[in-house]
Amino acid sequence: MATTITSVAEICGAAKRASRTLGQLDSDARNAALDAVAAALERRVDEILEANARDLEAGREADLTPALLDRLALDQRRVAGIARQVRDVAALPDPVGEVIDGRRLANGLDVRKVRVPLGVIAVVYEARPNVTIDAAALCLKSGNAVVLRGSSMAIHSNAVLAAVAVEAVHGAGLPDGSMALVAGGGHEELEQLATQAGLVDLIIPRGGEGLKAALKEVATVPVIYAASGNCHVFVEATADLEAALAITLNAKIQKPSVCNAAETLLVDRAVAREFLPVALRALARAGVELRGDEDVREIAGDLPVLPATDEDWATEYHALTLAVGVADGTEEAIEHINRYGSGHSDAIVTRDTDAARAFQLGVDSACVYVNASTRFTDGGEFGMGAEIGNSTQKLHARGPIGLRELCTYKYLIDGAGHVRG
């Protein structure tokens, strides 16, 4: 582990040098490094949990919300899960060198479009220490060097996790600079990282709107924003209401602190009086604070439902809070989602194929579900092994950011003395 590197520019320079070697290593070498990381995580779990306990204690003293503390927390089961995901990533097909397209031109030139690493990827993230390892695994597997910057909330956890991983990858033969963590410099450090044009090829921020705004002000390096998740479930008039209830509860309460949890429930007026009394009571029993429009509050009767405001419709709560509204049909639901949603993940529950098709075509989101919970938007669930985040952008990457999204491509052209006339 290189301890003499101190400045952000030096770290990024070392990463750039390492990236030139990483992209040319065979798949076995990169997989061996990931296997070494997984084994080191399992072997040093007590050290990792001790560091995490320090972060949790500081978080409680700082009055972090229960949702943030949950995102921060590690235990033996979660560390084992992180190690398992590293092995899952190692087992995936290598994207580097994959021929995307190939053909012989009329003039006899052979043209291949081949997937190649981006080079150096910087990942900036908040709270979740597991991102330290998930991001490193995905970047290294795809032939990229990775520079990580976590938040002060997880400073001890990130430092130990990064140290464990850096030692493992270097021990497995990857070049110095393949993976590095920068920490301790506050906003100035973030600005330095975001302006390393020529050294850093891409920045992926994984965090709240404040982090994104800070990067937008200063970044000269290309950015893919791993977006917030103001996700919706729409119960259409023909829905199987038992399935709708199960999907709604899963999308909201199974893990409310994550970006693919539902923040708004919309119900077709045709089934609102049948579905909402049951759904609202079930949500309330699960500890969900409800905020509804006038129709919902009238249907709710004596069940406590706060008035929903425009701000509620647009809010990613990351907590057991849910906005609930009644929609006059699928088109109105689509309009509501496109107006207030973040373009992350949205679901319709329906038995009408026309409604399902209209929803899939009309909702402008990265992931659109029919009769399934939004909680499935995840690189692991999509067979990507892990993810760095979920993009709602439309250029280069959209949805879970996995191995292929961390690559670009080049054209390889073979001739036989060809010259252009």
Secondary structure, 3 states (H helix, E strand, C coil): CCCCCCCHHHHHHHHHHHHHHHCCCCHHHHHHHHHHHHHHHHHCHHHHHHHHHHHHHHHHHCCCCHHHHHHHCCCHHHHHHHHHHHHHHHHCCCCCCCEEEEEECCCCCEEEEEEEECCEEEEEECCCCHHHHHHHHHHHHCCCEEEEECCHHHHHHHHHHHHHHHHHHHHCCCCCCCEEECCCCHHHHHHHHHCCECCECEEEEECCHHHHHHHHHHCCCCECCECCCCEEEEECCCCCHHHHHHHHHHHHHCCCCCCCCEEEEEEEHHHHHHHHHHHHHHHHHCCCEEEECHHHHHHHCCCCCEECCHHHHCCCCCCCEEEEEEECCHHHHHHHHHHHCCCCEEEEECCCHHHHHHHHHHCCCCEEEECCCHHHCCCCCCCCCCCCCEECCCCCCCEECCCHHHEEEEEEEECCCCCCC
